[in-house]
């Protein structure tokens, strides 16, 4: 009996499929997830209103998805995806809200999102987040739900913070954040923060954030610069969710492509 149980354990894959991820689409050509007209193929979830949106947080204006940021939640693809090159083009609007009115503009792109809506803090899906925040765009945050997403990264440490550093110490986390290589050690949660190495463009200018989800690997490119790379991901398929988190943000493109040539995964030394 013990031998049989051992054999069964050895046969269980490290990445377990769920009904949602088993049917995940792998793109074979370019797929436009936003049609520039409406939110077809997406649905909305707000912490305080669930599937209702009484304040019009998510609208389409002048061919862009406008996320006002007034209520916390997200706009989510109805379909799950795997093995893709995601391109999101976004820019900050001007408005900030509530307890983040005078803090850094904040948002995020959640990939490999699974589980019930509002699983994390009644707000977001269990997922791996490619962060959008002033001074920290490109950070990776592990958004827990029933399970804790895991990711490994080569890092250097500075105080309590872990920065991506190619050739650094392999570190695995199932909670918290990995910083992109150039995030300022002097980062402050204040409106309009800019660090000396930031590749994010100023408020009102368009940014191009790319996420290459290739099996258990995740790479983020911001405005043509590789900012972070992880591997050994516990999550490898799921929905895509874009956050509303207290700041107005506009989205003009959400596109999937097949995984192509992987960029050179070398980070500067950050000094």
N, C-alpha and C positions, 0 to 999 in steps of 0.2 A: 504493500500500500504506500509506504514512504517513497519507494522508488518511482511509483506511478505519479505521485504528487509532484516529485521533483521534476520529472519529465514534462508534466503539464506546465509548471512554472517556467521552464526553459523555453517552451513553445509560445508563451504569451509575449506579444511584441511590446517593445518599449513604448511605442506610440500606438495607443488603442483607438480604433475607429469608432465613431458614434454615427447614428443615422444621419445627422446633419453634415458631418465631414466626409462620410463615405460617398455621398453624391456630389462632392465638391467638383466644380468645373476647373479644368486646367486649360488655359487659353492656348489656341493654336494660331491665332492671328490677333490683330488689334481689336480690343473690345472697349467701346465707349460706355462706361457705366452711368454717365450723366449725359442726357440728350440735349441740354441747353434750353429745354422748354418747361419741364416739370420733373417731379420726383418719381416718375415711373421706375419700378424696380427697387425702390427704397421704401422704408417705413420709418416713422419717428417714435421715439420714446423719451419721456420726460419724467424726472424723479417725482415731481409733484402732481403730474397730470396723466401719467402713463401714456396711452396711445392718442390722447387728445393734445391739441396744441392751441389753446385759447388765445395766447399772446402772439401767435404768428412767429415763433422762433425760427422756423424753417420755411423759407419761401424761395421762389425763383424770381430774381429781379434782373432785368437787362441781360439775360442769358447766363447769370451766375446763381449758384446756390448762395443765398444769404442766410447765415446763421447769426442771429442777433446776440446770442449769449445771455439773454435775460433769464431764461430758466435752464437748469442743468440737465443734460441728457445727451442724446445723440441721434443722428440719422444713419440708418443701417441698411445695407444691401439685403434683399430677401434671399439671395442665393449665396452659397458658400463657394470659396475658391481655394486652389492650391497651386503651388509652383508657378509663380508669376512675377512679372516686373510691373509694379504699380507706380503710376505717375499721378500726383496730385498737384495742381497749380493753385496757389492760394495767396491771399494778401489780407492784412489786417484792415478792418474798418476803423472807425474812430471811437465808437461807444464802448464803455465798460460798465459793469453793473455790480450792485450789492457790495459784498465784502471784498470784491476784487476791483472795485472802482479805481483805486489808486495803486493797485499792484500790477505786476507784469502781465501783459496780455497772455491768455492761456487757452490752449486747445489741444487737439491731438488726433492722430490717425491710429485706430485700433485694428490690428490684423489678427488672423487666426481666432476670431471672436466666436465663442461657443457658449452654450448653456442658456438659461432663462434670461429674458430681458430684465435689466436692473439687478443682475446677480451681485455686482459689486456696489455696495453702498446704495442700493436701490436705484442706481443711476446708469451703470455701464455693464457691458458683457465681460465675462472672463476672457482675457485676451493678452496680447503683447502690444504695447503702445509705442509708436514712433511719435515722440513728443513734439508739440508745437507750443513753444513758450518763448517770450522775448529773452534772448541770451542762452536758451537751452534747446532750441529747435534741433531735433536729431537725437536727443537723449532717448534711451529705451527704458520704459517702465513696465514692470510685471504686474498686471492687473488681476488679482486673485478672484476666484469664485469658489465653486465646490472643490475644484482642484487648484493648485498653485502652479502657474506656468513656470518652467525652468529654462534657463539659458546660461551658456558659458561664454566667456569673453576673455581675451588677453587684456590685462589691465595694468595700470600703475595706480597707486593710492596716494592721496593727499588728504591728510586728516581722516575723516570718516567717508570721504568721497572716493569712488572708483571711476577712473577715466579709461576709455578705450585706448590701449597702446599696443600696436602690433609688436609682437615679440615679448610682450610683458607676461605677467603671472596669470596662468589660467585660473579663472575664478567663476564658480557656478553660484547663481542666486535663484531663489524662488519667490522673492519679494523685493521691493525697493526699486532702485534706479541705477542704471549704468550711465555715466555722463559721456557725451561726445568728446572727442579728444581736445577741442579748443575751448570748452566751457570755462569761463573765467572763475578762478578760485575766489574772486571778490564778488561773485554774483549776489545780487540782492533782489528780493521779490518786490520790485518797484516799477511803476509804469514807465515804459520807454527805456528800460535797461539795455545798454549796449556794452559788450565786452571787446577787448582788443583783437581777438581772433575771430569774431562772429562772421559767419558767411550768410546769415539771414539778412535780407534786405530791409531797409527802414519801412516804417508804417506807410501803407498806401502803395507800395511797390510789390509786384508779383514775385512770388517764390516758386521754385520747382522742387518738390520733395519726392524722391523716388525710393521705393522700398522693394528690394529684390528678395522674395521669399522662395528659396531654392532648397526643397527638402527640409533639413533641420537647420539650415543657415538663413540668417537675416542680415541684410546689408542696407544701410540707409545712405543716400546721396542727397545733399542739399545744394542746390544751385551749382551742380557739377562737381562738388567736392565730396569725396567719401568721408563721412563724419563718424561712422560707427559700424562695427561688424560683430555678430555673435554666431555661435554654432551650438549644436546639441540641444536644439529647442524641443521641448516636450510637446509643443503644439505646432502642427504643420499644415493645418487647413481650417477654414472657418469663414465667417462673414467679415465684412469690412465696415467699421463704424467710425464716423467723424463726430467729434465731440462739440457740444455747446457747454462752455465752462467760464462764463462771465465776461467774454469779450466778443465783439462783433468780428466775424471773419467771412470772407467771400471766397468761393470756390468756382473756378471757371473750367477746370478739367479734372475728370477722374477716369483714367484710362488703364487698362490692363494689356500687357504684351507677354508673349512667351519669354521665358528666361533665355537670354542670349549670352553674349560675352560678359563675363564677370570682370568688373574693373579691378585694377591692382589694389590690393587691400593693405596699404601701407599708411600709417598715421604719422604725422610729424611728431617731433619729440615733445611739443607743447611748451618748450621753454621760451 
